[in-house]
Amino acid sequence: MLLTIDVGNTHTVLGLFDGEDIVEHWRISTDARRTADELAVLLQGLMGMHPLLGDELGDGIDGIAICATVPSVLHELREVTRRYYGDVPAVLVEPGVKTGVPILTDNPKEVGADRIINAVAAVELYGGPAIVVDFGTATTFDAVSARGEYVGGVIAPGIEISVEALGVKGAQLRKIEVARPRSVIGKNTVEAMQAGIIYGFAGQVDGVVNRMTRELADDAEDVTVIATGGLAPMVLKESSVIDEHEPWLTLIGLRLVYERNVSRM
């Protein structure tokens, strides 16, 4: 069994693979203050409940693949793999790790590991050219060429950031549940804010993707647009450009990168 861990700024997603199939997944909050020992206890609590794994930490785990956008958490997870999974091959995505995707940006080292991992999975599953829209703390748009190269992208404030900012900065506004309102024209403040978030972000996605598509390919029909991230389902039905929804795109990419590197270890 392969354990994959995707550490985002807000949430950490864990996936358990049996071959190419994801058989279990968990989502927890990302806390940069957690130590390696605390993370080990958390992992044991989650995986100890799974029938395919043993009672002891590490039982049934044959490999680990990790990517993180929070350096302090990556450091602690590195310690977890060393202390608690010492005999298990582990791949931590960082400079020097083989991904199979060339990075054609001004400074490849500054591109988030999760964005490269998403590109790896997009190329494997759908080929290029492709655009990955990841609805996380930030909404990111990543472009992959027809040759499978990562050519760059767009970063915009995410849905949750925008909702929080409205609640904090608006004197008569408050934090709301991100949900689809009854109509675009809100009949109350909450519905008006929900409409602004849902339809506003859908319009943003359509506008950005259409512009990226014109730079990426001569024919827009050649470009596959893939949505991923925890909040993607909120926008899917309102966007006209998204072709595929793959909630486990990053975890799949981690599995692929693990397979491409474990033979070299």
N, C-alpha and C positions, 0 to 999 in steps of 0.2 A: 504493500500500500504506500502511495506517495502522499505526503502531507504538503500542501501548498499554502503559503501565507502571503497575503497582499495587505501591506500596512499603508493605509491612507491617512490623511491629516485628521479626519474625523472618525472613521471606522476602519477596523481591521477585519478582513474576510478570510476565512480559512476553508479550504476544500480538501476532501479526502478522495483520492483517485484509486480505483482498482483497474489497472490497465488504462484505457482511454476513457473510462466512464467515471464520472463524478458521483460517488455514492453517498456523500454526506457533506454538509456545509454549515458553517456557523458565522455569525456576524457579531462582533463585540466593539465596544468603544476603544479608540486609540488613546492611550494615556502615556505620555512621555515620561511620567514619573515612575512607572512600574519597573521594578528590578527584574533581573533574570530569574531569580527564585520565584517571584510573584508570577511571572509569565509561565514558568514551568508548572506551578500549581494550577493556574488557569487552564493550561492545555490538558493537564491530567484530568481535571474536572469535566471538561468537554468530551474528550476522547474516551474517558473511562466508561461513558454511558453507551458507547457504540458496540454492538454485538460482534463485529468483526475484529475488534481489538482486544488485547488483554487488559488485565487490571493494572499492571505496572506501566509507568510512563515509558513509552518507546516500544512496548509490545505490539507487534504487527506492523510497525512503520519501517519500510525498507529504504525510504529516501525522503529528503526535505528540500523544497525550493522556496526561496523567500525573495520578495522585493519590497522596498520600503521608501516612502517619501519623507520619513521622519528619521534623521540620522541617529538620534539617541535610542530609538526603539530598535533600529537595525543593530546597533552596538550590543544591546541587551540580548537580542535574539541570537546573535553570533555566540554569545556566552552560553545561552540555553543549548544550542547545538553542541557546543564543546563539552559542557558539563553533564548534560542529561541524555544526549544522543551521540555520544562519542564514537560509536561504531557504525553510525548510519551516515551514508554519503549525503552531504548537504551542499546545495548550490545557492549562494547569495548573489543576487544580480547587482553587479557593480562593474566599473571599468575593468576590462580584461576578460570578462565572461563572454563566451561565444553565443551570439543570438542568431546569426545568420541573416541579420537585417543591417545593411550599411546605413549609417546615419549621416545624411548630407546637410548638416547645419553648421553655422559658424563655429559653435563650440559644442561638440557632441556630449561632453561631460556634464553640461548643465541641463540636458534633457532628462526629465523624470524617468526613473526606471520603469514605472508602471506604463508610461506612454510607449516606451520601446517594446515592452512585453505585449501590450495590446496590438502593436503593429505586427509582431511575430505571429500572433494568433490570427489576425485578419488575413495575412498573406497565406497562411496554411489553410484556413477554412474557406476563403472566398477569392484569393488571388488579388492582383492589383490591376488597375488602380483602385484605391479604396480610401474612404474617410471614416475614422472612428470617432464617434461622439460619446464622450464619457461624462455622465452626470454625477459628479462627486462634489467635494468641497468647492472646487472650481469646475466649470464646464469646459472641457478641453476638446479641441477638434484636431485630429492628427491625420496627416496626409501621407499615403503610401503610393509610390509610383507603380507603373505597369511592370517595372523590373523588380518590384519588391523592396524598394529603398524607402527609408523614412526621410521625407523631404522637408518636414517642418509642420507648423500648426498654429493654432489660435488658442489663447487662454482668456476666459471670461469669468466673472463672478458666478458662483454656483447658486442654485435655487435656495438652499438653506441660508447662505450668506445674505442673499437679497431679502429674504423674509425677516431675518434677524435685524438687518439694517433698517428696514421699514419700521419695525417695532420700536427700535431704540431712538431713531432720529425723528420719527413722526410724533408730534405732541399729542395728537388725538388717535394715534394708531397703536396697535398692540401685536404681539406675536400671534400667529394664526396657524391652524392646521393646513398643510399643503394638500388641497383636495380640489376636485373639479367642481366649479359652481354650477348653479342651475342654468345660467345663461351668461353670455359675454357681458351684457349690461347688468352689473350688480345692483340688487335691490337694497343692499345694506353695505356697511363698511367692510365686513368680513368677506362677503361675496365679491365686492369690488376689488379687494386686495388679491383674492384667489384668482380672479379673472386676469388681473395684471400679471401675476406670476405664471400661470399656466399658459395663457395665450401669448403673453409677452415672450416667454422663453421659446415657445413653439415658433413664433415669428423670427426670433433671433437665430434659432437653429436653421430654419429654411433660408434665411438671408445669408448667413455665413457659409453654409454648405454650397449654396448656388454659386457664390463668388469663388470659393475654393475649387469647385468643379471646373469652372471656366479656365482656371490656371493649371489644373491637373490633367485635363484630357480635352481633346477636340470634340468628342461626343459625350455628353452628360450620361447617356445610357450605359457607357462603359464603366462608370464609377459605381462601386457598391458602397452604400452608406450603412454603417453598423452602429447601433446604439448599445451602450452598456452602462453600468453604474446603478446604484440603488434607487435613484429617483427617475430613471429613464421611463418606467411605465406611466408616470404622470404626464409625459409629453408625447408619447408615441402616437396616440390617436389624433393628436392635433397637428402633427407635423406631416408635411406632404413629401418629404425627401428621404425619410428613413426606409431602407429596404429590409434590414435584418435587425432582430433584437437578440443579443447573446449576453445574458446576465453574467455568465461565468467566463467572459472573454479573457480577463487577466489571469484567472486560475488556469485556463487552458494554455495560455502563453507560457506560464510558469512550468507547466508539465513539459511543454515542447523544449524549453530552454534547459530544463533538467536533463532530458534525454540527450540533448546535443552536447552536454558537458560532462555527464557522469562517466562516460567511457574514457575521458581524458584524465580523470582523477587517480 
